[in-house]
C-alpha cells in the first residue's frame, strides 16, 4: 500500500526568514521607530510599530498616518510572504517572531481603516488575520511586547 498526500490538507504554514533581527532588537531597546524605519524600510515590524503609535494618539490626522504606516507594513509583509512561498492562503503563525510584523501591520490596518471610515477594508483585514490562523486578540497581545 502506498501513502498518498491528503489533497484536502491546506497549505503548509509560511515562516518568514528572520531578515531584520537588528530592527526588532532596536525597537525592543526603545530606539525611535522612525530612525529604525529609515534603516530597515522593508521590515513590516517597524511600520506596524509606527502605525500602533499613531493609533494611540487618536486624532483624525494620526489615524490617517496610522493607515499609511500600516498599509506600508502590510505590503512589505505581503512581498516577504510571497518570496517565502506563500500563495495567497494558508497559516502565517503568530508564534513565529518574523511573522509578527506582518500580522501586527495587518491588525493596525484593520483598526486604522475602521477609524477612517473604510469598514469593508477593516473587515477584510480582520478576516485575513483569522484566515492566517490567528486572531485579533492574539496579535493585539504581540503589540504590547514591542513598543
C-alpha positions in Angstrom: 0.0 0.0 0.0 1.4 3.4 -0.9 0.7 6.6 1.1 -0.9 9.5 -0.8 -0.8 13.1 0.2 -4.1 14.1 1.6 -5.3 16.7 -1.0 -7.7 18.2 1.4 -4.9 19.4 3.7 -4.4 23.1 3.5 -1.1 24.7 2.5 1.8 24.5 4.9 2.4 27.3 7.3 4.6 30.2 6.0 7.5 31.1 8.2 9.2 34.3 7.1 13.0 34.4 7.4 14.5 36.5 10.2 15.7 39.2 7.8 15.5 42.1 10.3 16.6 40.9 13.8 18.6 44.2 14.4 15.4 46.3 13.7 13.4 44.1 16.2 16.2 44.4 18.8 16.4 48.2 18.3 12.6 48.6 18.8 12.7 46.3 21.9 15.5 48.5 23.2 13.4 51.6 22.8 15.0 53.2 19.8 13.0 55.7 17.9 10.8 53.8 15.4 11.2 56.5 12.8 15.0 56.0 12.9 14.6 52.2 12.8 12.2 52.5 9.8 14.8 54.7 8.0 17.4 52.0 8.5 15.2 49.0 7.8 12.3 50.2 5.5 11.5 46.7 4.2 10.7 45.5 7.8 6.9 45.1 8.4 7.5 45.3 12.1 8.9 48.9 12.1 5.8 50.1 10.1 3.5 48.2 12.4 5.1 49.9 15.5 4.7 53.3 13.8 1.1 52.6 13.0 0.4 51.4 16.5 1.9 54.6 17.9 -0.2 56.8 15.6 -3.3 54.9 16.6 -2.6 55.5 20.2 -2.7 59.3 19.5 -6.3 59.0 18.4 -6.7 62.2 16.3 -8.0 62.2 12.8 -4.6 63.1 11.4 -2.9 60.4 13.4 -5.4 57.8 12.2 -4.7 58.7 8.6 -0.9 58.4 9.4 -1.6 55.1 11.1 -3.4 53.9 8.0 -0.4 54.9 5.7 2.1 53.3 8.1 0.1 50.1 8.4 -0.5 49.8 4.6 3.2 50.1 4.1 3.9 47.4 6.6 1.2 45.2 5.2 2.6 45.5 1.6 6.2 44.9 2.8 4.9 41.8 4.6 3.0 40.5 1.5 6.2 40.9 -0.5 8.1 38.9 2.1 5.4 36.2 2.3 5.4 35.8 -1.5 9.2 35.5 -1.5 8.8 32.8 1.2 6.5 30.8 -1.0 3.1 31.9 0.3 0.5 31.7 -2.5 -2.4 33.8 -1.0 -3.7 31.4 1.6 -2.6 29.3 4.5 -1.4 29.8 8.0 1.0 32.6 8.9 1.7 31.6 12.6 1.9 34.4 15.1 4.2 32.3 17.2 7.0 32.7 14.7 8.7 36.1 15.5 9.5 37.1 11.9 5.8 36.8 11.0 4.7 39.1 13.8 5.5 42.4 12.0 3.2 41.5 9.1 0.4 40.4 11.4 0.7 43.5 13.5 0.6 45.7 10.4 -2.5 43.8 9.2 -4.2 44.4 12.6 -3.2 48.1 12.6 -4.5 48.4 9.0 -7.8 46.9 10.1 -8.1 49.3 13.0 -7.0 52.4 11.1 -9.3 51.6 8.2 -12.2 51.4 10.6 -11.3 54.7 12.1 -11.2 56.5 8.8 -14.4 55.0 7.6 -13.2 52.1 5.5 -15.4 49.5 7.1 -15.1 46.9 4.3 -11.4 47.0 4.4 -11.3 46.8 8.2 -13.5 43.7 8.0 -11.3 42.1 5.2 -8.2 42.7 7.2 -9.7 41.2 10.4 -10.8 38.2 8.4 -7.3 37.9 6.9 -5.9 37.5 10.4 -8.3 34.7 11.2 -7.6 33.1 7.8 -3.9 33.3 8.7 -4.6 31.1 11.7 -4.5 33.8 14.4 -6.9 36.3 16.0 -7.2 40.0 16.6 -6.7 39.3 20.4 -3.6 37.2 19.8 -2.0 39.8 17.5 -3.0 42.7 19.9 -1.1 40.9 22.6 2.0 40.8 20.4 1.8 44.6 20.1 2.4 45.0 23.8 5.8 43.2 23.5 7.5 45.8 21.2 6.7 49.5 21.5 
